[in-house]
Every structure is written in C-alpha cells, then in structure tokens.
Amino acid sequence: REVEQLYLDAIRQARRCIYIENQYFTARCLGEAVGERLGEPEGPEVVLVLPRHTGGWLEQMTMDVLRSRVVGRMQQADRHGRLRVLYPHQPGLAD
C-alpha cells in the first residue's frame, strides 16, 4: 500500500501538471484522485500516455475494459478541459 499512497500523495500535491505513462492504468483509486483534481477550477493539467489497445484478446477483454472505465470517469470529471489522453503511434509499425 506504500506505493499506492505515494502515488495518491503525488497526485494531491501536484501544482501544474500530472504526467502518467502506464500500460494498463486500471487503479480506480488513482483515477478518482485524478478526477478530483480535474474538478478543481485551478487544478493541474493531466496527461495520460497509454497504449491504444493492449496485447492479446484476454488483455483487451480485461485490462482495456477496466482502463476504459477509469479513463471515462476522469473524462466526466474534466470540467475545465485539462485532461489529455494520448497513445504513441509510428506509421508502418504493427500494432
């Protein structure tokens, strides 16, 4: 729980920007903490870098579904237009 608490503290203390790069990003508590910050009138910008889709069908049916729920809640909380969700893309490379 120490690492979780470290992330929560960092999210709550951020002043200008929160940058998260994560393959799965499915932790509801972290998504809720980011959502709270997005609801603040003067909160930080938030940038998430995630893969567009995870690897095989099992990951897509589990991790992608959970990640979509967490990101969807953050998008709903983003009343001030400060959330950016990005994925890397290189033309010509396979998924």
C-alpha positions as CSV (number, residue, x, y, z in Angstrom):
1,R,0.0,0.0,0.0
2,E,3.0,2.3,0.3
3,V,3.4,2.8,-3.4
4,E,-0.3,3.4,-3.8
5,Q,-0.1,6.1,-1.1
6,L,3.0,7.6,-2.7
7,Y,1.0,8.0,-6.0
8,L,-2.0,9.4,-4.2
9,D,0.1,11.9,-2.4
10,A,1.9,13.0,-5.6
11,I,-1.5,13.5,-7.4
12,R,-2.9,15.5,-4.5
13,Q,0.3,17.7,-4.2
14,A,0.7,18.4,-8.0
15,R,0.6,22.1,-8.8
16,R,0.9,22.4,-12.6
17,C,1.0,19.0,-14.3
18,I,0.3,15.4,-13.7
19,Y,2.0,13.1,-16.3
20,I,1.2,9.4,-16.2
21,E,2.6,6.8,-18.6
22,N,1.3,3.4,-17.9
23,Q,0.5,0.2,-19.9
24,Y,-2.7,-0.5,-18.0
25,F,-3.9,2.3,-15.7
26,T,-6.7,0.4,-14.1
27,A,-6.5,1.5,-10.5
28,R,-9.8,3.1,-9.5
29,C,-8.4,4.9,-6.5
30,L,-5.8,6.7,-8.7
31,G,-8.4,7.6,-11.3
32,E,-10.7,9.0,-8.6
33,A,-7.8,11.1,-7.2
34,V,-7.0,12.5,-10.7
35,G,-10.7,13.1,-11.3
36,E,-10.9,15.1,-8.1
37,R,-8.0,17.3,-9.3
38,L,-9.6,17.7,-12.7
39,G,-12.7,19.1,-10.9
40,E,-10.8,21.9,-9.3
41,P,-11.1,25.2,-11.0
42,E,-7.3,25.8,-10.7
43,G,-6.1,22.2,-10.8
44,P,-3.2,20.8,-12.8
45,E,-3.1,19.8,-16.4
46,V,-3.2,16.0,-16.7
47,V,-1.5,14.0,-19.5
48,L,-2.0,10.2,-19.8
49,V,0.1,8.2,-22.2
50,L,-1.4,4.8,-22.7
51,P,-1.3,2.2,-25.4
52,R,-4.3,2.4,-27.8
53,H,-5.0,-1.3,-27.2
54,T,-3.3,-3.9,-25.1
55,G,-1.8,-7.1,-26.5
56,G,-3.9,-10.2,-26.9
57,W,-7.6,-10.8,-26.6
58,L,-7.5,-11.6,-22.9
59,E,-5.8,-8.3,-22.0
60,Q,-8.3,-6.4,-24.3
61,M,-11.3,-8.1,-22.6
62,T,-10.0,-7.3,-19.1
63,M,-7.4,-4.5,-18.9
64,D,-8.8,-2.5,-21.7
65,V,-12.3,-2.6,-20.2
66,L,-11.1,-1.6,-16.8
67,R,-8.9,1.2,-18.2
68,S,-11.8,2.5,-20.3
69,R,-14.0,2.8,-17.1
70,V,-11.3,4.6,-15.2
71,V,-10.5,7.0,-18.1
72,G,-14.2,7.6,-18.7
73,R,-14.7,8.7,-15.2
74,M,-11.8,11.1,-15.4
75,Q,-13.2,12.5,-18.7
76,Q,-16.5,13.1,-17.0
77,A,-14.7,14.9,-14.1
78,D,-12.8,17.1,-16.5
79,R,-15.0,20.2,-16.3
80,H,-12.2,22.6,-17.2
81,G,-10.7,20.8,-20.3
82,R,-7.3,19.9,-18.7
83,L,-7.2,16.1,-19.5
84,R,-5.3,14.8,-22.5
85,V,-5.2,11.0,-23.2
86,L,-2.6,10.1,-25.8
87,Y,-1.1,7.0,-27.3
88,P,2.1,6.5,-29.2
89,H,1.9,5.7,-32.9
90,Q,4.5,5.1,-35.5
91,P,3.3,4.7,-39.1
92,G,4.3,1.5,-40.7
93,L,4.7,-0.5,-37.5
94,A,2.4,-3.3,-36.5
95,D,0.0,-2.7,-33.6
